[in-house]
C-alpha cells in the first residue's frame, strides 16, 4: 500500500469541445506542467491516432496517493470543475472509485483513501 497511486480523470462537460481539441489539450498540458513544477510526481497517459498522426493527453493524472491531498492537485481539480458547468472528476484508488462534481466530494474521497493507507501502514508497523 506504500506505493498506492491515485488516478484522477478530468471528465469534460457534455458541451465541452472534444478531448482532442486544442483547448482541452492545452488545459491538460498546463495542469501537468503545474503539478510537476509543484513537485508532484505525475504520470499522464496519452492517446495516439496512428503512426503519422498526433496524439494528446487523456485528461488523466496518476500520482502517488501520499501526494493526492496536497494543494497543487486541489488547485487543478478546482480549476477544472470551475472552468465549465457539468465537468466532473473521476477518482480511482485500487478498486475504489468515485465521481465528484465538487472539490468537497473529491477531497472527501481522497482523505478517506489516505486514512486507509495510514491505517494499513500502522497495522503493518505494529506487526513488525
Secondary structure, DSSP 4 states (H G I P E B T S, - for coil): -TT-EEEEEEEPPTTSPPTTSHHHHHHHHHHHHHHHHTT--EE--EEES-TTS-EEE-SEEEEEGGGTTSHHHHHHHHHHHHHSTT-EEEEEETTEEEEESSHHHHHHHHHHHHHHHHHHHHHHHHH-
